[in-house]
Amino acid sequence: MQENNLICPKCGSKNVLEILYGYPDYKAFEEAEKGNIILGGCCISDNSPDFHCKDCNYEWKKEK
């Protein structure tokens, strides 16, 4: 998990969560329960988003 200083490119909100993929450990489950991350599951594709805006539900990939 990273420091959240992201801004949603669609609505400008700072209420953005990281999407975590793969099998989560106990800490990841706790963070998801607290609403600090989103668990994205185990199936990852090239189009899988990295971030989710809690205000407008927009999801996007990080820029490379």
Gaussian input, Z-matrix of N, CA and C with variables (Angstrom, degrees):
# hf/3-21g

backbone

0 1
 N
 C     1     B1
 C     2     B2     1     A1
 N     3     B3     2     A2     1     D1
 C     4     B4     3     A3     2     D2
 C     5     B5     4     A4     3     D3
 N     6     B6     5     A5     4     D4
 C     7     B7     6     A6     5     D5
 C     8     B8     7     A7     6     D6
 N     9     B9     8     A8     7     D7
 C    10    B10     9     A9     8     D8
 C    11    B11    10    A10     9     D9
 N    12    B12    11    A11    10    D10
 C    13    B13    12    A12    11    D11
 C    14    B14    13    A13    12    D12
 N    15    B15    14    A14    13    D13
 C    16    B16    15    A15    14    D14
 C    17    B17    16    A16    15    D15
 N    18    B18    17    A17    16    D16
 C    19    B19    18    A18    17    D17
 C    20    B20    19    A19    18    D18
 N    21    B21    20    A20    19    D19
 C    22    B22    21    A21    20    D20
 C    23    B23    22    A22    21    D21
 N    24    B24    23    A23    22    D22
 C    25    B25    24    A24    23    D23
 C    26    B26    25    A25    24    D24
 N    27    B27    26    A26    25    D25
 C    28    B28    27    A27    26    D26
 C    29    B29    28    A28    27    D27
 N    30    B30    29    A29    28    D28
 C    31    B31    30    A30    29    D29
 C    32    B32    31    A31    30    D30
 N    33    B33    32    A32    31    D31
 C    34    B34    33    A33    32    D32
 C    35    B35    34    A34    33    D33
 N    36    B36    35    A35    34    D34
 C    37    B37    36    A36    35    D35
 C    38    B38    37    A37    36    D36
 N    39    B39    38    A38    37    D37
 C    40    B40    39    A39    38    D38
 C    41    B41    40    A40    39    D39
 N    42    B42    41    A41    40    D40
 C    43    B43    42    A42    41    D41
 C    44    B44    43    A43    42    D42
 N    45    B45    44    A44    43    D43
 C    46    B46    45    A45    44    D44
 C    47    B47    46    A46    45    D45
 N    48    B48    47    A47    46    D46
 C    49    B49    48    A48    47    D47
 C    50    B50    49    A49    48    D48
 N    51    B51    50    A50    49    D49
 C    52    B52    51    A51    50    D50
 C    53    B53    52    A52    51    D51
 N    54    B54    53    A53    52    D52
 C    55    B55    54    A54    53    D53
 C    56    B56    55    A55    54    D54
 N    57    B57    56    A56    55    D55
 C    58    B58    57    A57    56    D56
 C    59    B59    58    A58    57    D57
 N    60    B60    59    A59    58    D58
 C    61    B61    60    A60    59    D59
 C    62    B62    61    A61    60    D60
 N    63    B63    62    A62    61    D61
 C    64    B64    63    A63    62    D62
 C    65    B65    64    A64    63    D63
 N    66    B66    65    A65    64    D64
 C    67    B67    66    A66    65    D65
 C    68    B68    67    A67    66    D66
 N    69    B69    68    A68    67    D67
 C    70    B70    69    A69    68    D68
 C    71    B71    70    A70    69    D69
 N    72    B72    71    A71    70    D70
 C    73    B73    72    A72    71    D71
 C    74    B74    73    A73    72    D72
 N    75    B75    74    A74    73    D73
 C    76    B76    75    A75    74    D74
 C    77    B77    76    A76    75    D75
 N    78    B78    77    A77    76    D76
 C    79    B79    78    A78    77    D77
 C    80    B80    79    A79    78    D78
 N    81    B81    80    A80    79    D79
 C    82    B82    81    A81    80    D80
 C    83    B83    82    A82    81    D81
 N    84    B84    83    A83    82    D82
 C    85    B85    84    A84    83    D83
 C    86    B86    85    A85    84    D84
 N    87    B87    86    A86    85    D85
 C    88    B88    87    A87    86    D86
 C    89    B89    88    A88    87    D87
 N    90    B90    89    A89    88    D88
 C    91    B91    90    A90    89    D89
 C    92    B92    91    A91    90    D90
 N    93    B93    92    A92    91    D91
 C    94    B94    93    A93    92    D92
 C    95    B95    94    A94    93    D93
 N    96    B96    95    A95    94    D94
 C    97    B97    96    A96    95    D95
 C    98    B98    97    A97    96    D96
 N    99    B99    98    A98    97    D97
 C   100   B100    99    A99    98    D98
 C   101   B101   100   A100    99    D99
 N   102   B102   101   A101   100   D100
 C   103   B103   102   A102   101   D101
 C   104   B104   103   A103   102   D102
 N   105   B105   104   A104   103   D103
 C   106   B106   105   A105   104   D104
 C   107   B107   106   A106   105   D105
 N   108   B108   107   A107   106   D106
 C   109   B109   108   A108   107   D107
 C   110   B110   109   A109   108   D108
 N   111   B111   110   A110   109   D109
 C   112   B112   111   A111   110   D110
 C   113   B113   112   A112   111   D111
 N   114   B114   113   A113   112   D112
 C   115   B115   114   A114   113   D113
 C   116   B116   115   A115   114   D114
 N   117   B117   116   A116   115   D115
 C   118   B118   117   A117   116   D116
 C   119   B119   118   A118   117   D117
 N   120   B120   119   A119   118   D118
 C   121   B121   120   A120   119   D119
 C   122   B122   121   A121   120   D120
 N   123   B123   122   A122   121   D121
 C   124   B124   123   A123   122   D122
 C   125   B125   124   A124   123   D123
 N   126   B126   125   A125   124   D124
 C   127   B127   126   A126   125   D125
 C   128   B128   127   A127   126   D126
 N   129   B129   128   A128   127   D127
 C   130   B130   129   A129   128   D128
 C   131   B131   130   A130   129   D129
 N   132   B132   131   A131   130   D130
 C   133   B133   132   A132   131   D131
 C   134   B134   133   A133   132   D132
 N   135   B135   134   A134   133   D133
 C   136   B136   135   A135   134   D134
 C   137   B137   136   A136   135   D135
 N   138   B138   137   A137   136   D136
 C   139   B139   138   A138   137   D137
 C   140   B140   139   A139   138   D138
 N   141   B141   140   A140   139   D139
 C   142   B142   141   A141   140   D140
 C   143   B143   142   A142   141   D141
 N   144   B144   143   A143   142   D142
 C   145   B145   144   A144   143   D143
 C   146   B146   145   A145   144   D144
 N   147   B147   146   A146   145   D145
 C   148   B148   147   A147   146   D146
 C   149   B149   148   A148   147   D147
 N   150   B150   149   A149   148   D148
 C   151   B151   150   A150   149   D149
 C   152   B152   151   A151   150   D150
 N   153   B153   152   A152   151   D151
 C   154   B154   153   A153   152   D152
 C   155   B155   154   A154   153   D153
 N   156   B156   155   A155   154   D154
 C   157   B157   156   A156   155   D155
 C   158   B158   157   A157   156   D156
 N   159   B159   158   A158   157   D157
 C   160   B160   159   A159   158   D158
 C   161   B161   160   A160   159   D159
 N   162   B162   161   A161   160   D160
 C   163   B163   162   A162   161   D161
 C   164   B164   163   A163   162   D162
 N   165   B165   164   A164   163   D163
 C   166   B166   165   A165   164   D164
 C   167   B167   166   A166   165   D165
 N   168   B168   167   A167   166   D166
 C   169   B169   168   A168   167   D167
 C   170   B170   169   A169   168   D168
 N   171   B171   170   A170   169   D169
 C   172   B172   171   A171   170   D170
 C   173   B173   172   A172   171   D171
 N   174   B174   173   A173   172   D172
 C   175   B175   174   A174   173   D173
 C   176   B176   175   A175   174   D174
 N   177   B177   176   A176   175   D175
 C   178   B178   177   A177   176   D176
 C   179   B179   178   A178   177   D177
 N   180   B180   179   A179   178   D178
 C   181   B181   180   A180   179   D179
 C   182   B182   181   A181   180   D180
 N   183   B183   182   A182   181   D181
 C   184   B184   183   A183   182   D182
 C   185   B185   184   A184   183   D183
 N   186   B186   185   A185   184   D184
 C   187   B187   186   A186   185   D185
 C   188   B188   187   A187   186   D186
 N   189   B189   188   A188   187   D187
 C   190   B190   189   A189   188   D188
 C   191   B191   190   A190   189   D189

   B1=1.4461
   B2=1.5146
   B3=1.2786
   B4=1.4519
   B5=1.5187
   B6=1.3001
   B7=1.4636
   B8=1.5214
   B9=1.3263
   B10=1.4510
   B11=1.5202
   B12=1.3220
   B13=1.4553
   B14=1.5305
   B15=1.3353
   B16=1.4515
   B17=1.5215
   B18=1.3156
   B19=1.4525
   B20=1.5272
   B21=1.3103
   B22=1.4615
   B23=1.5260
   B24=1.3366
   B25=1.4665
   B26=1.5278
   B27=1.3275
   B28=1.4688
   B29=1.5269
   B30=1.3683
   B31=1.4653
   B32=1.5263
   B33=1.3494
   B34=1.4563
   B35=1.5237
   B36=1.3181
   B37=1.4630
   B38=1.5243
   B39=1.3176
   B40=1.4645
   B41=1.5264
   B42=1.3192
   B43=1.4607
   B44=1.5293
   B45=1.3468
   B46=1.4586
   B47=1.5259
   B48=1.3299
   B49=1.4562
   B50=1.5201
   B51=1.3231
   B52=1.4586
   B53=1.5254
   B54=1.3285
   B55=1.4628
   B56=1.5223
   B57=1.3218
   B58=1.4610
   B59=1.5245
   B60=1.3316
   B61=1.4646
   B62=1.5196
   B63=1.3303
   B64=1.4509
   B65=1.5229
   B66=1.3240
   B67=1.4567
   B68=1.5294
   B69=1.3333
   B70=1.4642
   B71=1.5248
   B72=1.3315
   B73=1.4558
   B74=1.5386
   B75=1.3164
   B76=1.4638
   B77=1.5287
   B78=1.3349
   B79=1.4596
   B80=1.5289
   B81=1.3322
   B82=1.4585
   B83=1.5249
   B84=1.3387
   B85=1.4637
   B86=1.5302
   B87=1.3287
   B88=1.4674
   B89=1.5270
   B90=1.3367
   B91=1.4612
   B92=1.5324
   B93=1.3204
   B94=1.4653
   B95=1.5280
   B96=1.3229
   B97=1.4664
   B98=1.5247
   B99=1.3193
   B100=1.4667
   B101=1.5374
   B102=1.3237
   B103=1.4601
   B104=1.5079
   B105=1.3484
   B106=1.4587
   B107=1.5254
   B108=1.3344
   B109=1.4669
   B110=1.5222
   B111=1.3140
   B112=1.4607
   B113=1.5198
   B114=1.3261
   B115=1.4539
   B116=1.5232
   B117=1.3356
   B118=1.4533
   B119=1.5098
   B120=1.3240
   B121=1.4556
   B122=1.5154
   B123=1.3236
   B124=1.4623
   B125=1.5244
   B126=1.3202
   B127=1.4602
   B128=1.5251
   B129=1.3219
   B130=1.4627
   B131=1.5257
   B132=1.3221
   B133=1.4637
   B134=1.5247
   B135=1.3044
   B136=1.4626
   B137=1.5255
   B138=1.3236
   B139=1.4644
   B140=1.5249
   B141=1.3251
   B142=1.4662
   B143=1.5269
   B144=1.3353
   B145=1.4653
   B146=1.5247
   B147=1.3202
   B148=1.4621
   B149=1.5246
   B150=1.3370
   B151=1.4587
   B152=1.5174
   B153=1.3309
   B154=1.4650
   B155=1.5242
   B156=1.3341
   B157=1.4570
   B158=1.5297
   B159=1.3203
   B160=1.4591
   B161=1.5275
   B162=1.3259
   B163=1.4569
   B164=1.5340
   B165=1.3289
   B166=1.4714
   B167=1.5346
   B168=1.3445
   B169=1.4715
   B170=1.5313
   B171=1.3259
   B172=1.4658
   B173=1.5210
   B174=1.3278
   B175=1.4670
   B176=1.5238
   B177=1.3326
   B178=1.4642
   B179=1.5124
   B180=1.3370
   B181=1.4662
   B182=1.5240
   B183=1.3231
   B184=1.4617
   B185=1.5172
   B186=1.3080
   B187=1.4568
   B188=1.5067
   B189=1.3299
   B190=1.4650
   B191=1.4974
   A1=109.59
   A2=115.41
   A3=119.18
   A4=110.76
   A5=114.98
   A6=121.04
   A7=108.24
   A8=116.76
   A9=119.99
   A10=110.72
   A11=116.25
   A12=122.05
   A13=108.96
   A14=115.46
   A15=122.00
   A16=111.39
   A17=114.80
   A18=121.88
   A19=107.55
   A20=116.33
   A21=121.28
   A22=109.65
   A23=117.13
   A24=119.52
   A25=113.12
   A26=118.02
   A27=120.68
   A28=112.08
   A29=117.51
   A30=119.41
   A31=114.07
   A32=117.38
   A33=120.95
   A34=114.62
   A35=117.70
   A36=121.88
   A37=111.10
   A38=115.52
   A39=121.26
   A40=110.95
   A41=116.87
   A42=123.24
   A43=108.98
   A44=115.71
   A45=123.49
   A46=109.79
   A47=116.07
   A48=122.09
   A49=110.61
   A50=115.69
   A51=121.66
   A52=107.82
   A53=116.81
   A54=122.13
   A55=107.12
   A56=116.33
   A57=122.42
   A58=109.33
   A59=116.80
   A60=122.40
   A61=110.62
   A62=115.58
   A63=122.02
   A64=110.26
   A65=115.66
   A66=120.15
   A67=108.80
   A68=117.44
   A69=120.34
   A70=112.50
   A71=115.81
   A72=119.86
   A73=108.80
   A74=116.63
   A75=121.49
   A76=111.49
   A77=116.84
   A78=120.75
   A79=111.22
   A80=116.77
   A81=120.46
   A82=110.79
   A83=117.60
   A84=120.81
   A85=110.52
   A86=116.30
   A87=120.09
   A88=111.29
   A89=117.32
   A90=121.52
   A91=110.83
   A92=117.22
   A93=120.59
   A94=110.42
   A95=117.39
   A96=121.41
   A97=111.37
   A98=116.78
   A99=121.68
   A100=111.49
   A101=117.14
   A102=120.83
   A103=113.42
   A104=117.61
   A105=121.86
   A106=113.69
   A107=117.61
   A108=123.11
   A109=108.06
   A110=115.57
   A111=122.03
   A112=106.99
   A113=116.41
   A114=120.90
   A115=107.85
   A116=115.90
   A117=121.49
   A118=114.99
   A119=117.83
   A120=120.77
   A121=112.15
   A122=114.81
   A123=120.82
   A124=113.52
   A125=117.46
   A126=120.91
   A127=109.70
   A128=115.31
   A129=120.86
   A130=108.48
   A131=115.85
   A132=120.14
   A133=108.86
   A134=116.14
   A135=120.52
   A136=111.62
   A137=116.70
   A138=121.60
   A139=113.68
   A140=117.92
   A141=120.87
   A142=109.93
   A143=117.28
   A144=119.92
   A145=111.90
   A146=116.69
   A147=122.80
   A148=112.19
   A149=116.63
   A150=120.49
   A151=111.00
   A152=115.70
   A153=123.42
   A154=109.10
   A155=116.64
   A156=121.39
   A157=108.51
   A158=116.87
   A159=120.80
   A160=112.30
   A161=117.94
   A162=120.37
   A163=112.79
   A164=118.06
   A165=119.90
   A166=113.03
   A167=117.30
   A168=124.11
   A169=113.98
   A170=117.59
   A171=121.49
   A172=109.07
   A173=117.15
   A174=122.43
   A175=109.14
   A176=116.17
   A177=120.36
   A178=111.11
   A179=114.07
   A180=122.13
   A181=108.98
   A182=116.08
   A183=119.45
   A184=109.28
   A185=114.70
   A186=120.40
   A187=109.59
   A188=115.53
   A189=119.65
   A190=110.66
   D1=151.69
   D2=-174.97
   D3=-124.47
   D4=164.87
   D5=174.55
   D6=-60.63
   D7=130.75
   D8=-176.76
   D9=-90.52
   D10=95.76
   D11=173.90
   D12=-124.36
   D13=29.63
   D14=-176.88
   D15=-88.45
   D16=153.90
   D17=175.74
   D18=-125.62
   D19=132.71
   D20=178.58
   D21=-63.04
   D22=126.53
   D23=179.97
   D24=-71.08
   D25=-14.29
   D26=-178.82
   D27=-91.06
   D28=-47.64
   D29=-173.75
   D30=-116.16
   D31=-9.34
   D32=178.61
   D33=83.61
   D34=5.31
   D35=179.88
   D36=-70.56
   D37=150.17
   D38=172.63
   D39=-98.78
   D40=6.03
   D41=-178.99
   D42=-87.18
   D43=66.54
   D44=-171.69
   D45=-115.60
   D46=138.41
   D47=177.68
   D48=-115.68
   D49=148.35
   D50=172.49
   D51=-80.92
   D52=142.87
   D53=174.80
   D54=-99.44
   D55=122.04
   D56=-178.22
   D57=-101.82
   D58=125.85
   D59=179.69
   D60=-106.54
   D61=159.96
   D62=-179.85
   D63=98.02
   D64=-176.97
   D65=-178.85
   D66=-78.92
   D67=116.88
   D68=-175.24
   D69=-76.48
   D70=145.83
   D71=173.40
   D72=-87.17
   D73=-178.96
   D74=-176.30
   D75=-59.08
   D76=-42.46
   D77=-179.23
   D78=-62.71
   D79=-39.54
   D80=178.33
   D81=-64.16
   D82=-40.61
   D83=175.99
   D84=-60.23
   D85=-43.35
   D86=179.05
   D87=-62.59
   D88=-44.74
   D89=-179.70
   D90=-64.14
   D91=-37.48
   D92=177.22
   D93=-66.31
   D94=-40.99
   D95=177.56
   D96=-61.84
   D97=-35.30
   D98=179.35
   D99=-77.81
   D100=-11.56
   D101=-178.74
   D102=84.42
   D103=21.72
   D104=-178.26
   D105=-92.39
   D106=-18.97
   D107=176.94
   D108=-145.99
   D109=168.38
   D110=173.10
   D111=-118.38
   D112=133.62
   D113=175.94
   D114=-86.57
   D115=121.05
   D116=-173.59
   D117=-94.17
   D118=-2.52
   D119=-179.69
   D120=91.26
   D121=-176.05
   D122=-174.66
   D123=-97.50
   D124=-17.08
   D125=-179.66
   D126=-89.06
   D127=114.84
   D128=-177.48
   D129=-118.93
   D130=132.43
   D131=176.53
   D132=-121.24
   D133=175.95
   D134=177.73
   D135=-64.06
   D136=-22.95
   D137=-177.86
   D138=-97.86
   D139=3.05
   D140=-178.63
   D141=-65.08
   D142=129.90
   D143=-179.03
   D144=-73.25
   D145=155.35
   D146=179.07
   D147=-102.09
   D148=-22.72
   D149=-174.50
   D150=-136.25
   D151=154.94
   D152=-179.02
   D153=-136.10
   D154=129.63
   D155=175.87
   D156=-89.09
   D157=123.67
   D158=-179.62
   D159=-74.81
   D160=-17.22
   D161=-178.36
   D162=-86.47
   D163=-43.09
   D164=-177.26
   D165=-116.06
   D166=-1.34
   D167=178.80
   D168=66.85
   D169=15.60
   D170=176.33
   D171=-72.68
   D172=139.73
   D173=176.84
   D174=-125.18
   D175=142.03
   D176=-177.27
   D177=-151.20
   D178=164.49
   D179=177.44
   D180=-92.01
   D181=150.68
   D182=175.61
   D183=-72.75
   D184=149.04
   D185=178.64
   D186=-75.37
   D187=143.77
   D188=-178.93
   D189=-96.74

